Amino acid sequence: MARRIPWRMLARPGSLLGLLLALVLWTLAGVEPWQGRVISVPDGDTIVVRDQHGNDVRVRLYGIDAPELHQRGGEQARATLLRMVMDRPVYLVTIDRDGYGREVAHVRTRPFPWAANGAPLDAPVASGSRTDSNAPAANPTGDALPAELSADVNGDMLRAGQAWFYGEYCRLPYPCLS
């Protein structure tokens, strides 16, 4: 039986190489990032984003699976995702469309550092400070989100322990998580 690699391995410095590979592959594939504002969080791995044209788009987070609301941990996973992204701008790269009609996307709270044509994005890149206006807030019970939160919403849900790696949604040439 093959040895499973813990998800924590993804957070190591070697993951930078994976991120660079993902950026190159997305650029070569001509995938164009888009942005919007999160208007709803139905569960721990789905968000509804209002795009720049006013369309509401249901988005499944690429590469992760969270418990359903009726399952143990489902409400907590939703609450974590809600604190990360609700009513905040997000930047997305759509990878696929699932059987429920949702776009399957890699989601960030700060712009991708590239565009499909290789040019920098128009939006300014946030400083990455934990005091940025895009930084997640503490939850209503006062518990802070993990200090190691990054701009990578998909990966942050894993690191927060609110979702599992979902390899079935991972298809080459798009690496699942950076």
Residue pairs with C-beta under 8 A, 6 or more apart in sequence:
7 158
7 159
7 165
9 15
10 18
10 155
10 158
10 177
10 178
11 148
11 155
11 159
15 177
15 178
16 178
18 175
18 177
18 178
19 178
21 175
22 174
22 175
22 178
23 112
23 113
23 114
25 173
25 174
25 175
26 93
26 114
26 116
26 174
27 114
27 116
27 118
28 173
29 173
29 174
30 116
31 93
31 94
31 95
31 116
32 93
32 115
32 116
33 91
33 92
33 93
33 111
33 112
33 115
33 116
33 121
34 51
34 52
34 91
34 92
34 93
34 94
35 51
35 52
35 89
35 90
35 91
35 92
35 111
35 123
36 49
36 50
36 51
36 52
36 57
36 89
36 90
36 92
37 49
37 50
37 87
37 88
37 89
37 90
38 47
38 48
38 49
38 85
38 86
38 87
38 88
38 90
39 48
39 49
39 50
39 56
39 87
40 47
40 48
41 47
41 48
41 78
41 81
41 82
41 85
41 86
42 48
42 58
42 78
43 66
43 68
43 69
43 74
43 77
43 78
43 81
44 66
44 67
44 74
44 76
44 77
44 78
44 80
44 81
44 157
44 162
44 163
45 60
45 61
45 64
45 65
45 66
45 77
45 81
45 157
45 163
46 58
46 59
46 60
46 61
46 102
47 58
47 59
47 61
47 81
47 85
47 90
47 107
48 56
48 57
48 58
48 59
49 56
49 57
49 59
49 90
49 92
50 56
50 57
51 57
57 103
58 100
58 101
58 102
58 103
59 92
59 94
59 102
59 103
59 104
59 105
59 107
60 98
60 100
60 102
60 103
60 104
60 105
60 169
61 104
61 105
61 107
61 153
61 154
61 157
61 163
62 95
62 96
62 104
62 105
62 106
62 107
62 154
62 169
62 170
62 174
62 176
63 106
63 154
63 165
63 166
63 167
63 169
63 170
63 176
63 177
64 154
64 157
64 158
64 163
64 164
64 165
64 166
64 169
64 177
65 163
65 164
65 165
65 166
65 169
66 73
66 74
66 77
66 78
66 81
66 157
66 162
66 163
66 164
67 73
67 74
67 77
68 74
69 75
69 78
73 162
76 162
77 157
77 162
77 163
79 139
80 139
80 145
80 157
80 160
80 162
81 153
81 157
81 162
83 136
83 137
83 138
83 139
83 145
84 109
84 136
84 145
84 149
84 153
84 156
84 157
85 107
85 109
85 153
88 109
88 134
89 109
89 134
90 107
90 108
90 109
90 153
91 107
91 108
91 109
91 110
91 111
91 112
91 121
91 123
92 103
92 105
92 106
92 107
92 108
93 105
93 106
93 112
94 103
94 104
94 105
95 104
95 105
95 106
95 171
95 174
96 103
96 104
96 169
96 171
97 103
97 104
98 104
98 169
104 169
106 152
106 154
106 174
107 153
107 154
108 151
108 152
108 153
109 126
109 134
109 136
109 151
109 153
110 125
110 126
110 128
110 134
110 151
111 121
111 123
111 124
111 125
111 126
112 121
113 120
113 121
113 125
114 120
114 121
115 121
126 132
126 134
126 151
128 151
129 135
130 147
130 149
135 149
136 145
136 149
138 144
138 145
139 145
145 160
146 156
146 159
146 160
148 159
149 156
149 159
149 160
150 156
152 177
152 178
154 176
154 177
155 177
155 178
157 163
158 164
158 165
158 177
165 176
165 177
167 176
169 176
170 176
